[in-house]
Amino acid sequence: MKFNFKGKIALITGGTHGIGLSCAEQLLKLGAKVITFSRDIKKINQSKIKFKKYKSNFYVVKGDVLDEQFLLDFSKSLIKRFKNIDILIHNVGGGGKWGKEDFTLVDAKLWDEVYKKNINGIIYFNKFFLKLMKKNFWGRVIAISSLSATEVHEKDRAWFNAAKSSQLSIMKNLSKNKNYTNFNITFNTVSPGPIFIKDTYWDKIKKKNQKQYKNWIKKNIPVNRFGTVEDVSNLVSFLASDNASFINGANFIIDGGKSNSI
């Protein structure tokens, strides 16, 4: 199965690290123009170096999904500069380890921040770019959620489960809306389980306690390894292609068999 995204423009939120970076790399290799943003100038510069050979097809700026004025201004500037967005990948999220484990010790502001971290991009970018997708009679909207959207695991934070479940609800709602789906626009969600990403939680555990790291894998992941960012971006690339035109409203769990859902 061959994918060709030549002539397509993809916006990936948080495309300078982890899953977002891998999605950006895959789509660039397959011919797409990729737009992204990050609040980390170091990661922005690293991504520019990594994708130097795709210079004319890679556009990255500094921005924060929690900054609603940035989302508004950035969206308007993209419409003016690129005229269209064909593929929208809502990758920015987080909050899985934020706050204290004790529910009663967490301020309501944290709930709000985690919700906005995971939902703001979906709200603002869908608002601006679905109209353009309709005009071009083609579009792919993909949200990167989490296994924690459908299952609650030990030490999960309630505000994270709630935010991730909201992502699924919004995407499912949009997938039923014929004002969009009749224009060849699909809405799907990818929910990763344990994915190893450099400089994040499990990388720190691995460096700190190899035994704990290996025992956790053995106990929790049937395929006996962590997932890679490429495991996720491979699926995202397929969902963004013409080959997935009949897949709409689905949530794909990619977790090596960790989940207990049927």
C-alpha positions in Angstrom: 0.0 0.0 0.0 1.5 3.3 -1.1 0.6 6.7 0.2 1.2 9.9 -1.6 0.4 13.2 0.1 1.9 15.5 -2.6 -0.1 18.7 -2.7 -1.6 18.1 0.7 -1.1 20.5 3.6 -1.0 19.1 7.2 -1.3 21.0 10.4 0.1 19.0 13.4 -0.2 20.6 16.8 3.0 19.9 18.8 4.9 18.5 15.9 8.4 19.0 17.2 8.5 16.2 19.7 7.4 12.6 20.3 4.4 11.4 18.3 3.8 14.7 16.6 7.4 14.8 15.4 7.1 11.3 14.0 3.9 12.2 12.2 5.5 15.3 10.7 8.5 13.2 9.5 6.2 10.6 7.9 4.0 13.1 6.1 7.0 15.1 4.9 8.6 11.9 3.4 5.3 11.2 1.7 5.2 14.5 0.0 3.0 16.7 2.3 3.7 20.2 3.4 3.7 20.2 7.2 2.9 23.1 9.5 3.4 22.9 13.3 4.1 24.9 16.4 5.7 24.5 19.8 6.3 26.6 22.9 9.8 25.2 23.2 12.3 27.2 21.0 14.9 24.5 21.5 12.7 21.8 20.0 11.7 24.2 17.2 15.3 24.7 16.2 16.0 20.9 16.5 13.1 20.2 14.2 14.3 22.8 11.6 17.7 21.0 11.5 16.1 17.6 11.3 13.9 18.6 8.4 16.4 20.8 6.7 16.0 19.0 3.4 12.3 19.6 3.5 12.8 23.3 4.1 10.2 24.5 1.6 7.6 22.0 2.9 8.2 22.5 6.7 6.8 25.5 8.5 7.2 25.9 12.3 6.5 28.8 14.7 6.6 29.4 18.4 3.2 29.1 20.1 1.2 27.6 23.0 -2.1 25.8 22.7 -3.2 27.4 26.0 -2.8 30.9 24.5 -6.1 31.5 22.8 -5.0 34.7 21.2 -2.2 32.8 19.5 -4.6 30.1 18.2 -6.8 32.8 16.7 -3.9 34.8 15.1 -2.1 31.7 13.9 -5.2 30.3 12.3 -5.9 33.5 10.4 -2.2 33.7 9.3 -2.3 30.2 8.0 -5.4 30.9 5.9 -3.8 33.9 4.4 -0.5 32.2 3.7 -1.5 28.6 2.7 -5.2 29.1 1.7 -6.0 25.6 2.9 -5.4 22.8 5.4 -6.1 19.3 4.2 -5.0 17.2 7.2 -5.5 18.3 10.8 -3.8 16.3 13.5 -4.6 17.3 17.0 -1.6 16.0 18.8 -1.0 18.4 21.7 -2.2 17.1 25.0 -1.0 16.2 28.4 -1.7 16.3 32.1 -1.5 12.6 32.8 0.9 13.1 35.7 0.0 16.7 36.6 -1.1 17.5 40.2 -1.2 15.4 43.3 -2.7 11.9 43.4 -5.0 13.0 46.2 -8.1 14.4 44.4 -9.0 16.7 47.3 -5.6 18.5 47.1 -6.0 19.6 43.5 -7.2 23.1 42.7 -10.0 23.4 40.1 -7.6 25.6 38.0 -5.6 22.4 37.2 -8.8 20.7 35.8 -9.3 23.7 33.6 -5.7 23.8 32.3 -5.6 20.1 31.5 -8.9 20.4 29.7 -7.8 23.3 27.6 -4.4 21.7 26.9 -6.2 18.8 25.3 -9.3 20.5 23.8 -8.3 24.0 22.7 -6.7 22.9 19.5 -9.7 20.8 18.5 -12.1 23.7 19.2 -10.1 26.5 17.5 -8.5 24.8 14.5 -11.7 22.8 13.6 -13.6 26.1 13.7 -11.3 27.7 11.1 -10.3 24.8 8.9 -13.4 22.6 8.4 -14.8 25.4 6.2 -11.8 25.1 4.0 -11.9 21.3 3.8 -15.6 21.6 2.8 -14.7 24.0 0.0 -12.1 21.5 -1.3 -14.3 18.5 -0.8 -11.7 16.6 1.1 -10.3 16.5 4.7 -8.9 14.4 7.4 -9.2 15.2 11.1 -7.3 13.0 13.5 -7.0 13.4 17.3 -4.3 11.8 19.3 -6.0 10.8 22.6 -5.1 8.1 25.1 -6.0 4.7 26.4 -7.0 6.7 29.5 -10.0 8.0 27.5 -11.8 4.7 27.7 -10.2 3.0 30.7 -9.1 4.2 34.2 -5.8 2.8 35.3 -4.0 2.8 38.6 -2.7 6.3 39.5 -4.5 7.9 36.5 -5.5 11.5 37.2 -9.2 12.1 37.0 -8.8 15.4 35.1 -6.7 13.7 32.5 -9.3 10.9 32.0 -12.0 13.5 31.7 -10.1 15.6 29.1 -9.2 12.6 27.0 -12.8 11.3 27.1 -13.9 14.7 25.9 -11.7 14.4 22.9 -13.4 11.1 21.9 -16.9 12.7 22.4 -16.1 15.7 20.3 -14.6 13.6 17.4 -17.5 11.2 17.5 -20.0 14.0 17.4 -18.2 15.6 14.4 -18.1 12.2 12.6 -21.9 12.1 12.7 -22.3 15.6 11.2 -23.3 15.4 7.5 -22.4 19.0 7.0 -18.9 17.8 7.0 -18.9 14.0 6.2 -20.9 14.6 3.0 -17.8 16.6 1.8 -15.4 13.7 2.1 -14.1 14.8 5.6 -13.5 12.1 8.1 -12.9 12.3 11.9 -11.0 9.6 13.7 -9.1 9.2 17.0 -5.9 7.3 17.8 -5.5 6.3 21.5 -2.0 5.2 22.3 -1.2 3.2 25.4 2.4 2.9 26.7 4.5 4.6 24.1 8.2 5.2 24.8 9.1 8.9 24.2 12.5 10.3 25.0 12.6 12.7 27.9 9.2 11.8 29.2 7.9 9.7 32.2 9.0 6.2 31.1 12.3 7.4 29.8 13.1 8.8 33.3 11.9 5.5 34.9 14.1 3.5 32.6 17.2 5.6 33.5 16.4 5.6 37.2 15.4 2.0 37.7 15.9 -0.6 34.9 14.4 -3.4 37.0 11.2 -1.5 37.7 11.0 -0.6 34.0 11.4 -4.2 32.8 9.1 -5.6 35.4 6.3 -3.2 34.5 6.6 -4.2 30.8 6.5 -7.9 31.6 3.5 -7.5 33.8 1.4 -5.0 31.7 2.2 -5.3 28.0 1.4 -8.7 26.3 3.8 -8.0 23.3 6.6 -7.4 25.9 7.7 -4.0 24.7 6.8 -0.4 24.8 5.3 1.1 21.6 7.3 3.5 19.5 6.2 6.8 18.1 6.5 5.2 14.7 3.9 2.6 15.7 1.5 5.5 16.1 2.5 7.7 13.2 2.2 4.7 10.8 -1.5 4.4 11.7 -2.0 8.2 11.5 -0.5 8.2 8.0 -2.9 5.6 6.9 -5.9 7.4 8.4 -4.9 10.6 6.7 -4.8 8.9 3.3 -7.4 8.2 0.6 -7.2 4.5 1.6 -9.1 5.3 4.8 -12.0 7.2 3.2 -14.6 4.8 4.7 -13.2 5.0 8.2 -15.0 7.6 10.1 -15.9 8.0 13.8 -13.5 5.3 14.9 -11.2 5.2 17.9 -8.0 3.1 17.4 -6.4 1.8 20.5 -2.7 1.1 20.0 -1.3 -0.4 23.1 0.3 -3.8 22.5 -2.7 -5.4 24.1 -2.6 -3.7 27.5 -6.2 -2.6 27.5 -9.0 -4.7 29.0 -11.7 -3.4 26.8 -13.5 -5.8 24.4 
